[in-house]
Amino acid sequence: MKFPTEPQAPIELIDWIVINRQQEIPVVTFKSQVEKVEKFEESDKRVNEFGKYKEQQQTSLFGKTIPSILEGWVAFINDLPVPIKEKRAIAIFADNNERVKQSKNYKKLIDEFYFKYGTN
């Protein structure tokens, strides 16, 4: 008899998931935080705001306050704003409600799978 395969984790959880297979029934947990490299151009809103900010800097006599979405993303070279291409950031698991919801659903799927089929 061929057993069904274990449910696959949603792609959004891949960096977060930890499966301990030391037990008879695998135990699914999730990292509380991960370090990620975020690229400037990954956010269309950030790119658009930078374009507006750069244009306003060139046409204003007094400069403009950096919008909050650009904080930490702008350097100045010869008084001209330049985007920082990428930076490392810590993402917190619990900060994303959809991720938390997906994790509960996936954990439930795994528990139900091993309850029904056991380990192979």
Legacy VTK file of the C-alpha trace (Angstrom):
# vtk DataFile Version 3.0
C-alpha trace
ASCII
DATASET POLYDATA
POINTS 120 float
0.000 0.000 0.000
1.343 3.375 -0.994
1.044 6.180 1.541
0.162 9.726 0.499
2.972 12.244 0.696
3.285 14.736 3.507
1.560 18.089 2.832
3.917 20.690 1.393
4.502 23.905 3.320
3.232 27.101 1.708
6.040 28.940 -0.073
5.560 31.927 2.281
6.565 29.743 5.239
9.665 28.057 3.777
12.157 30.416 5.476
10.310 30.147 8.793
9.505 26.473 9.233
11.410 23.991 11.370
10.367 20.335 11.331
11.830 18.163 14.053
11.806 14.603 12.723
13.543 13.156 15.797
10.167 12.188 17.261
7.950 9.414 15.953
5.532 12.087 14.766
7.285 15.165 13.326
6.898 18.372 15.309
6.378 21.580 13.337
7.603 24.866 14.811
8.425 28.248 13.348
11.362 30.584 13.829
10.439 33.709 15.783
12.510 35.880 13.427
14.655 35.656 10.318
17.235 37.943 8.819
16.440 38.883 5.253
18.147 40.936 2.587
15.662 43.452 1.295
16.288 45.139 -2.026
15.252 48.732 -2.649
13.386 47.904 -5.870
11.290 45.156 -4.223
8.805 47.835 -3.171
7.085 49.703 -5.998
5.814 52.248 -3.481
9.368 52.895 -2.223
10.651 53.329 -5.804
7.796 55.727 -6.651
8.258 57.759 -3.461
11.988 58.017 -4.138
11.288 59.378 -7.638
8.963 62.025 -6.175
11.402 62.845 -3.388
14.339 63.195 -5.787
12.325 65.492 -8.057
11.221 67.656 -5.129
14.803 67.854 -3.847
15.929 69.228 -7.204
13.167 71.832 -7.437
13.053 72.970 -3.801
15.322 75.580 -2.283
15.125 74.084 1.205
14.934 70.361 0.587
12.169 68.106 1.737
11.853 65.812 4.726
12.473 62.187 3.786
9.163 60.277 3.655
8.891 57.560 6.304
8.831 54.807 3.659
12.328 55.933 2.567
13.876 56.206 6.037
17.067 54.180 6.072
16.967 53.799 2.282
18.471 57.115 1.153
22.102 58.229 1.175
23.371 61.575 -0.067
26.304 61.890 -2.439
27.293 65.464 -3.282
23.992 66.564 -1.704
22.020 64.392 -4.135
19.759 61.576 -2.843
20.804 58.085 -3.895
18.874 54.923 -3.006
20.602 52.280 -0.914
20.383 49.167 -3.108
19.814 46.631 -0.334
19.961 46.195 3.389
19.606 43.466 5.957
16.492 43.471 8.075
15.084 41.315 10.834
11.571 40.096 10.118
9.471 39.066 13.110
7.193 36.055 12.574
4.302 37.376 14.676
4.259 40.741 12.843
2.434 39.215 9.871
-1.087 37.998 10.701
-1.433 36.120 7.405
1.815 34.240 8.076
0.611 33.298 11.577
-2.702 32.076 10.124
-0.922 30.021 7.442
1.390 28.502 10.044
-1.537 27.340 12.183
-3.247 25.823 9.143
-0.065 24.042 8.038
0.653 22.712 11.526
-2.914 21.401 11.688
-2.510 19.714 8.269
0.697 17.991 9.367
-0.802 16.866 12.670
-3.878 15.482 10.909
-1.738 13.761 8.271
0.392 11.914 10.837
-2.603 11.163 13.022
-4.316 9.521 10.050
-1.341 7.854 8.340
1.311 7.675 11.061
4.941 7.539 10.050
5.818 5.404 7.044
LINES 1 121
120 0 1 2 3 4 5 6 7 8 9 10 11 12 13 14 15 16 17 18 19 20 21 22 23 24 25 26 27 28 29 30 31 32 33 34 35 36 37 38 39 40 41 42 43 44 45 46 47 48 49 50 51 52 53 54 55 56 57 58 59 60 61 62 63 64 65 66 67 68 69 70 71 72 73 74 75 76 77 78 79 80 81 82 83 84 85 86 87 88 89 90 91 92 93 94 95 96 97 98 99 100 101 102 103 104 105 106 107 108 109 110 111 112 113 114 115 116 117 118 119
